[in-house]
Amino acid sequence: MNNSPLYVSNSCSALINEMQLPDNFDETVSNIYLPLTHIIADRKKDRPLLVSINGAQGTGKSTMTTFLKHILESESKYKVADLSLDDFYSRRSDRIILADKVHPLFVTRGVPGTHDVALIEQVLGRLLDRQPCSSPRFNKAMDDRCAEPAWQQYSEPVDIILFEGWCNNSPVQTQAALQEPVNALERDEDAQGVWRQYANERLAEYQQRIFNNADFCIMLKVPDFECVTDWRTLQEQKLREKNKANKLTRIMDEAELKRFVQHYERISRHTLATLPAIADVVLPVDRNHKITAIVQNQNSADLNRLI
């Protein structure tokens, strides 16, 4: 890939500064994000285009989505909706009920089963039908959904929907693969496999009801799962700094975070092993948190074949 920075608009430079990103981030904007917007625009249809973006925790999904939306709107004049799977987590009270009914681990947000699938369908359905809607926001510091006045409002029809999430389009696992625990959390707290079995079933449901509607899939591919742990730690540190004045948060300490990340490990590892062959575009991310290339998968499978 050519590492020489191309032209970066003044508005993108301002966004880099606003988000307090490194000085050399203009290279990522010019060499990755800008070409990627051209690839997305080439897929544009008469109806709204649904772009699914997969990336493990801390890979930079939100940052990339912010820039893609900015470039597509400011330079290509498209109207773009940006959605995050994280914003569709079920209310904490609902997760407590699920934990009582199915398995205690479901009180922790993260795996399939802890999202409001009906709400995702409703929001995506209205956006795809060019109807006005409001999209939820989730407060991770409080571990609960924001009140409706804080939701994102879409009053005009959109052309492109950027929908990012850590398990977007992640293939389900076989029954044989579910048998052995992948970490201490599964070994000690899910010895019978009830939690991981239910999460896998819900992931299949997500595929059928949500992810198979995507027109285009992009994957941010990390070197390994160990990077995910390190980068998620950085995210929590930033969240703690942002909310340091609020003493009533559910921000995690180091031990809590280590346990939390184990909830994501099984699906994240399986996704790293399987999704690169399925996604339309793979963006390798190195250990320095930098996207190194745009890899277009000419033989990408039909997303409807994920299950």
VEXTOR-187369 format. One record per residue: y negated, z, x negated of N, C-alpha, C in turn. Coordinates in steps of 0.1 Angstrom, whole numbers, plus 5000, padded with zeros to 4 digits. Each point is the difference from the previous one (the first is absolute). Layout:
BEGIN
YZXYZXYZX/...
//
This chain:
BEGIN
501250004992498850005008498850004991/499049935004498750004993499350135002/499750074989499450145002498549994999/499449884998498649995000499450025013/499050095002499450025013499349885005/500249975013499449895006498750055007/499449935008498850045007500350115010/499350114999500150115010498650015007/500050005013498850005007499350144998/498749995003499250134999500550105009/500449965012500550105010501350064995/500949924994501250064994499750104989/499149964991499650094990499450135005/499349995011499450125006501150095006/501149935005501150075006500850074989/500149944989500750064988499350134996/498749995000499250124996500150115011/499949955012500150105011501350085000/501149934997501350065000500350074987/499149994990500150074987501249954993/500249875000501149944993499749974986/500949974991499749984986499249874998/499250004989499149894997500749865000/501350004995500749884999500849965013/499750075011500749975012499649865006/498849954994499649865005501149904996/500850034990501149914997501049995011/500450125005500950005011499549935012/498750025003499449935011500049854999/499649954988499949864998501449934998/500950074993501349944997501150025010/499850105008501150045010499549995014/499050085003499550015014499449875005/499249944993499449875004501049895003/500949984990501049905003500950035011/500350135002500850055011499449975014/498750015000499349975013500149855003/500149924990500249855002501449985006/501050074994501349985005500150055015/499450115003500050055014499349905009/498849954996499349915008500749875003/500849964990500949885002501050025010/500450125003501050035010499450025014/498649995001499350035013500549905010/500250065012500549925012498950005011/500349945011499150005011499950145006/501050084999500050135005499850104988/499750135002499850094989501250014991/499850004987501050014990500350144996/501350045001500450144997500650004986/499350074991500450014986500550144998/501350014996500650134997500050034985/499550114996499850044986500950124997/501049984991500850114996499750054986/500050134999499850064986500350155001/500750054990500450145000498750084999/500150135001498950095000499249994987/498749995002499150004988499949874993/500649895005500049874993498649935001/499250035009498749945002499949915012/500950035010499949925013498750005006/499450135002498850015007498849944992/500050014987499049934992500049855002/501249954998500249855002499649965014/500450075010499749965013498550005003/499350104994498550015001499449874994/500449964988499449884994500449875007/501349995005500449885007499149985012/499950115008499150005012498649964996/499550064990498649974996499849854996/500949954992499949864996500249905011/501050035008500349915012498850005010/499450115001498950015010498749944994/499750044988498749964994500049864995/501149954994500049874994500749895008/501050055008500749905008499650015015/499250105003499550015014501050035011/501150064996501050045010499750145005/500550035012499950135005501350074997/500050114993501250064995500250145005/501250045005500350135003500950064989/499750124996500950064989500650135006/501350005000500850115006500950064989/500250135001501050064991501150075009/501249994995501150075007499850155000/499350054989499850144999499150055012/499249925005499150055011500850015013/501249955001500850015012501050115000/499950094990500950125000499950075014/501150055005500050085012499250134998/499550055010499350134999500950104995/499550104993500850104994500850085011/499450025011500850075011501249915004/499949875000501149925004501150004989/499550004988501050014989500850135000/499350115004500750135001501149995011/499749935011501049985010501249924995/499749894993501049924994500950084991/499350084992500850084990500950105007/499650055011500850095008501249935006/499849885005501049925007501049944990/499549944989500949924992500350064986/498950044992500250054987498750064995/500150124994498750074995499249914991/500649914992499249924991499049915007/500149985013499149915007498750065003/499850124996498750065002499049944990/500649954989499249944989499749855003/498849965000499749865002500549924989/500349875003500549914990501049905005/501250045001501149915003499949945014/500749895002500149945014500550115009/499450015012500350105009498850095002/499150004990498850095000498749925004/500249885005498949925004500049975015/498949975006499949975014500149855002/501349965001500349855001499349945012/500050075011499449945012498549974998/499450094993498649994997499749884991/500949984990499949894991500149875008/501049995008500249885008498849985009/499550105006498849995009498849944992/499750064988498849954993500349864994/501149974994500349874995500049905012/500650035011500049915011498749965005/499150105001498649975005499349914989/500150034988499349924989500649865000/501349995001500649865000499649925013/499750075011499649945012498449985000/499450044989498549994999499350095010/500650115002499450105010499350114992/499050065005499450124994501050125000/499950084990500950125000499450104990/500650125000499650104990501350044992/499950024987501150034992499950144994/501150085000499950144996499750024986/499550114997499850054986500850134998/500650024988500850124997499350084989/499850135002499450084990501150074992/500249954988501150054991499750144996/498850034998499650144996500450105010/499949965013500450095011501449975005/500649894995501449965004500149985015/498949935006500149985014499149885004/500249955011499249885005498650045003/499049924997498650035003499849985016/499050075004499649985014499549865003/500249955012499749865004498649964996/499050085001498649954996499949954986/501050054991500049964986500849874998/500649955010500949884998499249884997/500649904994499449874996499949915013/498849955003499849925011500049854997/500749925007500049854998499549945014/498749975000499549955013500049855001/500249934988500049855000501449954996/500349885004501349944996500149994984/501250024995500249994985500849874997/499849954988500749894995501250044992/499950104992501150054991500150155001/501350045001500350155000500750034987/499550094992500650054988500650135003/501350015000500750125004500850054988/499650114994500650054988500850135003/501150024992500850125002501150014989/500450124998501050024989501449955003/500349985012501449955004499949875008/498949945000499949875007501049904996/500849955009501049904997501150054991/500150134997501150054992501349985007/501049934993501349985007500750135002/500850015011500850125003501250004990/500650124999501250024991501349995008/501049974993501450015006500450145002/501050025008500650135002500550064987/500649914992500650054988498950054990/498949945000498950044991499450135004/500250045013499450125005500850134996/501249984996500950114998499650104989/499649954989499750094989498550034999/499650134998498650034999499449944988/498749975000499349944989499250104992/499850125005499250114993500450135006/499450114994500350135004499650035014/499049945006499650025013501149965010/500649884998501149965008501250084998/500350034988501250084997500050145006/498850074999499950145005499650015014/499249915005499450015014500549905010/500849904995500649905009501449974996/500850114998501349994995500949915009/499850005013500849935010499449855002/498949984994499449865001499449975013/499750105009499449985013498649944999/499250064991498649954999499949864995/500849974989499949864994500649905010/501050045007500649905009499149975012/499350105005499049985011498949924995/499550034988498849924994500449854998/501349984996500449864998500149935014/500450075010500149945013498649975005/499150094998498649975004499449894992/500349984987499549894992500549875006/501249995005500549885007499249985012/499650105007499249995012498649954996/499450054989498749954996500149854997/501149964994500149864996500049915013/500750045010500149925012498750015008/499450115001498850025009498749974993/500050014987498749984993500049904989/500850034989499949924988500449855001/501049985009500449865002498949915007/499050065004498849925006499149954989/500250054988499149954989500249864996/498949934998500149864996500149984985/499750114992499949994986500250144994/500750014989500350134994499650004985/499350104996499550024987500650134995/500650004987500550134995499350034987/499550124999499550064987501250074994/500549954989501350044994499750094988/500450125001499850104989501249984990/499850054987501149994990501250085004/499850125005501150095004499450115009/501050085006499550105009499350124993/500250024987499450104993498549985000/499549885000498649975000499450055014/500849985010499550045013499750155001/500850084993499850155000498750034993/499749934988498850024993498849965007/500149885006498849955007499750085013/501050045007499850085012499450144997/500350054988499350124995498549984998/499649884995498649974998499349995014/500749945010499549995013499750145006/500950104998499850135006498950074993/499849984987498950064992498749955006/499949875003498849955005499750055014/501150025008499950055013499550155000/500550074990499650144998498550014997/499649914991498650004995499149975012/500449905008499249965011499850105011/501050095001500050105011499950144994/499550024988499950134994499250105008/499149955008499250105008500750055012/501149935004500750035012501350084996/500050135004501150094996501249995010/499849935011501150005010500749875000/500349954988500849874999501550034997/500749895000501450014997500349924987/499049994991500249934988501150074991/500849934994501250054993499750044986/500750114995500050034986501149924993/500150024987500949924992501550015005/500550125003501350015004500349945014/499050025009500149945013500049854999/499249944991499949864999501249944995/500750074990501249954994501149995011/500050105009501050005011499649895010/498749985003499549915009500449854996/499949974988500349874995501449965001/500950104999501449985002500449955014/499250025010500249955013499949855000/499349944991499849864999500949924990/500750084993500749944988501149905004/500850035010501149925004499649865004/499049995009499649875005499249934989/499250074992499249944990500949934990/501150074995500949944990500749885006/500450015013500749895006499149885001/498750035004499049895001499849934987/499950084989499849944987501149904996/501250045005501249924996500249885009/499450005012500349895010498849925005/498950065001498949925006499449894992/500050014986499549894992500649865004/501350005004500649875004499649955014/499350095007499749975014498549975002/499250084993498549985002499549874996/499049955007499449874997499350004986/499350124998499350014987500350144994/500350004987500350134993498950024990/499450125000498950034990500650114991/500549974988500450104991498950094995/500250135001499050104995500650074988/499250004989500550064987499850155000/500450074990499950144999498550054999/499149914997498650034999499349985013/500949975011499549995013499249865002/500449904992499349885001500949895005/499649925009500849885005500049904989/501149954996500149914989500249855004/500349975012500349865004500149995015/499949875004500349975014501349915000/501150055005501249935001500349965014/499949875002500349945013501549975001/500750065010501449985002500349885008/500349894994500249875008501350015008/500950094997501250015007500150135009/498850055003500050135008500749985013/500750105004500849995012499150025012/500549955011499350025013500050155002/498850065003499850145002500950055012/500449915008500950055012501450024995/500349984987501450024995500050134993/499150095002500050134992501150095004/500549985012501050105005501249925005/
//
